[in-house]
Every structure is written in structure tokens, then in C-alpha cells.
Amino acid sequence: MAAIVTLTMNPALDLSTETEGLEPGHKSRCRSPRRSPGGGGINVARGLRVLGADVLAIYPSGGPTGAVCDRLLAELSVPMQTLPIGGDVRQNIALHVQDTDEVLHLVFPGPELDAGEWQACLDAVGTLEPAPDLLVLSGSLPPGVPEDFYARAAERAAHRGSRVLLDTKGPALRAALDARAPLYLVKPNHRECRQLFDVPGDAPEDYLATLDRLIADGVARAFVVTLGARGAVLASAEHRAHLRPPSVAGRAPVGAGDSFVAGLAHRLAQGGDLVQAARDGVATAAAAVQHHNGDLFRPQDLQRLRERVEVRHLRA
């Protein structure tokens, strides 16, 4: 069994294209779209494969779009385990508007999963032999899947000795935290953190009191809150740090956050501590911002940027 397993409950076929400009009521001519297999955990698995990690991507797949995702992932040499569903995997669109240099992310809901379909996904991660070192639960939940699904998956995986990394948002994140699921690390972004908790400001230090309380209450062993261009805040019982990336040119593409998780998980699987893992996450996200051809990031950019990440230890 792979050392790292990712579970993507809401996979997608990501289409990215460009248009000169948008004018309401008129057609906008676009370039031929680039197609990539996507969804949180699938992107993480793609990034881990780029880094040479031993990874397996598990996800529900169905319909013509699902078949395309399966084929594209196979072409990227990412090992996968697909679980059949009756619905068609969704498509998302990233549109670069050239005259404003803006990127519009159009995200659609996934197919509705029935109880047997989502239960099969839960059983798949709960019966892996041997249990993986790391299980990454990443992305949104499609219609029909209960909000506490990730909490249930974490319980099963942690009971078998896996470290569980959670990267989701909204009700799925709230349910996992409320359930006190045995989570090793949770990675919300700053917007998600501020929506869920009473954070007094937006400076890195302002997150510590909330994160320390959650850790003391047993919600998770560690939190990494991503701050966009300002890097990330790490909090655990042993570490509190602000990790700031070097200044890089580029637009944040679809998958920058997933690239962060790939870099972080890769370092943890290699035996790195949380500060080293968070540093690699920040560097990998910065590498993704510089890269725009659908391949997430280049390993040589990660190697170059890693040593330029500033690590500032924070007081409790």
C-alpha cells in the first residue's frame, strides 16, 4: 500500500482557457481549453507524484467525464482506485480574462451520491492494507454525502494508525472539528478560519489564541492556516511559527492550495517535523503561483524557493 493515500469525494474535470475580454450580452471567444483531472485530493496526489512520493488517489468516478478524468490521471502516472457511481463527475472552469488579467473560477456542484456510494468510499479508506502513514482528506463534499463524512473517515483511519490531514471548508470542516475527530493536522485558509472562529485580527499572531484553544481541546494535533501571499501560520503543542514565502510573480492558479498540501504531506512522509513540512508547503504553493500550464508546479522551483521561505517563531 502507498505511504500516502488521498481521498477526493468531489473530483472534477478542470477546464482552463483564456478570452480577450468579457462584455455582458455578447459572446466571448475562448481558446481551446486545457483539461486536467482535479478536485482537492486528486490535485494533492498529482503534486505528490511530481515530488516522487508513493501515493494512491481514491475517488468516486462515473459517467463520460469520470472516464476522461481516469484516463488523464493514468497518463500522469498517478496510481488510483476508483469507486463506481451512477452520476457524472463534474466539470469546473478557470477563465483568464486578458484585458483585466483576472482569473474567474467557475465551480459546479458534483453528482449526488447515494448512501451505498458514499459508504463504499468510507469502507475503501477504512480497509486499506496496510494502513497508510498519511491519509489526506481534501476538497468539498458532493450532494448526498453527510456533513460528518470526514469525521467518520478520520475515525476509521486513525484507529488503524494513520495520520489524517484534513483540508476542507464550510459545514464539512465544522462537522469534523465539532466531532473531535482524531485529526493530525487541519489546513484551513484564513477566510475559512475567520468564518468559523472569533479571530481578533488578520496578523499572523492573531490566530494563535484560537488555534491554541482548539489544540488544547483535542480538536487536532496541529493547524496550518494559509494566508495567501503572506504564507502560513503553524500552531501545535511544540511549534508556533509564521512562514513567509519569497516574493514571486504570477497569478494564483487553481491548485495552489492543493500544492501546499502536497509539499507539506511529502515532507511529513519523509520524516520531517511540522515546521519543515509547513515550510515546504509554503514553497510549493509559491512554485505553483509561477506555473500556469496545468502541471501544478515544477520540482526545481520548489528546491529553489524552499531556502527562501522565512520562518519566524511566534510566542504563545
C-alpha positions in Angstrom: 0.0 0.0 0.0 1.1 3.6 -0.7 2.7 5.6 2.1 0.2 8.4 1.3 -3.4 8.0 0.3 -5.7 10.8 -0.8 -9.5 10.7 -0.8 -11.3 13.1 -3.1 -15.1 12.9 -2.7 -15.9 15.5 -5.3 -13.5 15.0 -8.2 -13.7 17.3 -11.3 -12.5 17.7 -14.8 -10.9 21.1 -14.7 -11.0 23.2 -17.9 -8.8 26.2 -18.2 -8.9 28.7 -21.0 -8.4 32.4 -21.9 -10.5 35.1 -23.5 -9.6 38.7 -24.5 -12.4 40.3 -22.5 -15.9 39.9 -21.2 -18.8 42.0 -22.4 -22.3 41.3 -20.9 -24.8 40.2 -23.6 -22.1 39.3 -26.1 -20.2 36.1 -26.9 -16.7 35.8 -25.5 -14.4 33.8 -27.8 -12.1 31.5 -25.9 -9.0 29.5 -26.7 -9.2 25.7 -26.8 -9.4 24.5 -23.2 -6.7 22.6 -21.4 -8.1 19.7 -19.4 -6.8 18.4 -16.1 -8.1 15.9 -13.6 -8.9 17.8 -10.4 -10.6 18.1 -7.1 -8.7 18.5 -3.8 -7.2 15.1 -3.2 -6.6 14.4 -6.9 -4.6 17.6 -7.2 -2.7 16.7 -4.0 -1.9 13.2 -5.4 -0.7 14.8 -8.7 1.6 17.1 -6.7 2.9 14.2 -4.6 3.6 12.2 -7.8 5.6 15.2 -9.2 7.7 15.0 -6.0 8.3 11.3 -6.4 6.1 10.2 -3.5 4.5 6.8 -3.1 0.8 7.9 -3.4 -2.6 6.4 -4.2 -5.6 8.5 -5.2 -9.0 7.2 -4.2 -12.2 8.8 -5.6 -15.7 8.1 -6.8 -15.9 8.2 -10.6 -18.8 7.9 -13.1 -20.1 8.9 -16.5 -18.2 10.2 -19.5 -16.5 13.0 -17.5 -15.3 10.5 -15.0 -13.8 8.3 -17.7 -11.8 11.3 -19.0 -10.5 12.1 -15.5 -9.5 8.5 -15.1 -7.6 8.5 -18.4 -5.9 11.8 -17.8 -4.8 10.7 -14.3 -3.4 7.5 -15.7 -1.5 9.5 -18.3 0.1 11.4 -15.4 1.2 8.0 -13.9 -0.8 8.6 -10.7 -1.9 5.3 -9.1 -5.7 5.4 -8.5 -8.5 3.4 -7.0 -11.9 4.5 -8.5 -15.2 3.6 -6.9 -18.2 3.5 -9.4 -21.1 5.9 -9.0 -24.2 6.5 -11.1 -23.7 10.2 -11.7 -21.3 12.0 -14.0 -18.2 13.7 -12.4 -18.5 17.5 -12.6 -16.6 20.0 -14.7 -15.1 23.3 -13.4 -13.8 26.2 -15.5 -10.9 28.6 -14.9 -11.1 31.6 -17.3 -8.3 34.1 -17.7 -9.6 37.4 -18.9 -6.7 39.0 -20.7 -7.7 42.7 -20.7 -8.1 42.8 -16.9 -5.6 39.9 -16.1 -8.2 38.4 -13.8 -8.9 34.7 -13.4 -12.5 33.6 -12.8 -13.0 30.2 -11.2 -16.4 28.7 -12.0 -17.0 25.8 -9.7 -20.0 23.5 -10.1 -21.7 21.0 -7.7 -20.8 17.4 -8.1 -23.2 14.5 -8.7 -25.4 13.4 -5.9 -24.1 10.2 -4.2 -26.5 7.7 -2.6 -25.8 6.1 0.7 -24.3 3.0 -0.9 -21.9 5.1 -3.0 -20.5 7.2 -0.2 -20.4 4.3 2.2 -18.2 2.4 -0.3 -15.8 5.4 -0.2 -15.7 5.2 3.6 -15.1 1.5 3.5 -12.3 1.9 1.0 -10.2 4.1 3.2 -11.1 2.1 6.3 -9.9 -1.2 4.9 -6.6 -0.3 3.2 -3.9 -2.9 3.8 -1.6 -2.0 5.2 -2.9 1.3 6.6 -1.1 4.3 5.0 1.2 6.5 7.0 -0.8 9.6 5.9 -4.4 9.9 4.7 -5.2 13.2 3.1 -8.9 14.1 3.1 -9.2 17.0 0.7 -11.9 19.0 -1.0 -15.6 19.6 -0.8 -18.4 17.0 -0.3 -20.8 16.4 -3.1 -24.6 16.4 -2.6 -25.9 13.4 -0.7 -22.8 12.9 1.4 -23.4 13.6 5.2 -21.5 16.6 6.6 -19.7 14.4 9.2 -18.3 12.1 6.5 -14.7 13.3 7.0 -15.1 12.8 10.8 -16.1 9.2 10.1 -13.2 8.6 7.7 -10.8 10.1 10.2 -12.0 7.9 13.0 -11.5 4.8 10.9 -8.1 5.7 9.6 -6.7 7.0 12.9 -7.9 3.8 14.7 -5.6 1.9 12.3 -2.6 4.2 12.9 -2.7 6.6 10.0 -2.1 10.3 10.5 -5.0 12.2 9.0 -4.6 15.6 7.2 -7.9 17.5 6.6 -8.3 20.2 4.0 -11.9 21.2 3.5 -14.3 24.1 4.3 -17.7 25.1 5.4 -20.1 22.6 7.1 -17.7 19.6 6.4 -14.9 21.4 8.3 -17.2 22.5 11.1 -18.6 18.9 11.5 -15.1 17.4 11.6 -14.0 19.9 14.2 -17.1 19.6 16.3 -16.9 15.8 16.3 -13.4 15.9 17.8 -12.3 13.5 15.1 -8.7 12.3 15.6 -7.1 14.7 13.1 -3.3 15.0 12.9 -3.4 18.3 11.0 -6.0 20.7 9.7 -5.3 23.2 7.0 -7.9 25.9 6.7 -7.2 29.1 4.8 -7.6 32.5 6.6 -11.1 33.1 5.3 -12.4 29.8 6.5 -10.7 30.2 9.9 -12.2 33.7 10.3 -15.7 32.5 9.2 -15.7 29.7 11.8 -13.9 31.4 14.8 -13.6 34.7 16.5 -10.2 35.8 15.3 -9.5 39.3 16.6 -7.4 40.5 13.6 -5.6 39.3 10.5 -2.0 39.4 11.6 -0.3 36.0 12.0 -0.2 36.4 15.8 -4.0 37.0 15.9 -4.7 33.4 15.0 -2.7 31.8 17.9 -5.2 32.1 20.7 -7.9 30.4 18.7 -5.6 27.7 17.4 -4.1 27.0 20.8 -7.6 26.6 22.3 -8.6 24.1 19.6 -5.4 22.1 20.1 -5.8 22.1 23.9 -9.4 20.9 23.4 -8.2 18.0 21.4 -9.7 19.1 18.1 -6.4 18.4 16.2 -2.7 17.9 16.9 -1.8 20.8 14.6 -3.2 23.6 12.4 -1.7 25.4 9.5 -3.7 28.4 8.4 -2.7 29.6 4.9 -2.6 33.4 4.4 -2.2 33.6 0.6 0.7 35.7 -0.4 1.7 36.2 3.3 2.4 32.5 3.7 1.0 30.5 6.6 0.7 30.2 10.4 1.6 26.9 12.1 0.4 26.0 15.6 0.9 22.8 17.5 1.8 22.0 21.1 5.5 22.2 20.2 5.6 24.9 17.4 4.2 28.3 16.7 5.5 30.0 13.6 4.8 32.3 10.7 6.2 31.1 7.5 6.5 33.8 4.8 7.2 33.0 1.2 9.6 34.9 -1.1 8.0 37.4 -3.4 7.1 35.7 -6.7 5.4 36.9 -9.8 2.3 35.2 -11.1 -1.4 34.6 -10.6 -2.7 32.1 -8.0 -3.9 29.2 -10.2 -6.4 26.6 -9.4 -4.5 24.1 -7.2 -2.1 26.4 -5.3 -3.7 25.4 -2.0 -3.6 21.7 -3.1 0.1 22.1 -4.0 0.7 23.4 -0.5 -0.8 20.2 1.0 1.3 18.1 -1.4 4.5 19.8 -0.3 3.5 19.5 3.4 2.5 15.8 3.2 5.6 14.9 1.2 7.9 16.3 3.9 5.9 14.7 6.7 6.1 11.3 5.0 9.9 11.7 4.7 10.1 12.2 8.5 10.2 16.0 8.6 8.8 17.9 11.6 5.9 20.3 11.3 8.0 23.4 10.7 9.9 21.7 7.9 6.6 20.4 6.4 4.9 23.8 6.6 8.0 25.4 5.0 7.8 23.0 2.1 4.1 23.7 1.8 4.7 27.4 1.5 7.5 26.9 -1.0 5.3 24.5 -3.1 2.4 27.0 -3.2 4.8 29.7 -4.3 6.1 27.4 -7.0 2.5 26.8 -8.2 1.8 30.5 -8.5 4.7 30.8 -11.0 3.4 27.9 -13.2 0.4 28.1 -15.5 0.3 25.1 -17.9 -1.8 22.8 -15.8 1.1 20.8 -14.2 0.7 22.5 -10.8 4.4 23.2 -10.2 7.9 22.3 -11.1 10.1 20.5 -8.6 13.1 22.7 -9.4 11.1 25.7 -8.4 10.3 24.1 -5.0 14.0 23.4 -4.4 14.9 27.0 -5.3 12.2 28.6 -3.2 12.4 26.4 -0.1 15.5 28.1 1.3 14.0 31.5 0.7 11.0 30.9 3.0 11.3 33.0 6.1 10.4 31.1 9.4 9.6 33.4 12.3 8.8 31.7 15.5 5.9 33.2 17.5 5.3 33.5 21.2 2.4 31.7 22.8 
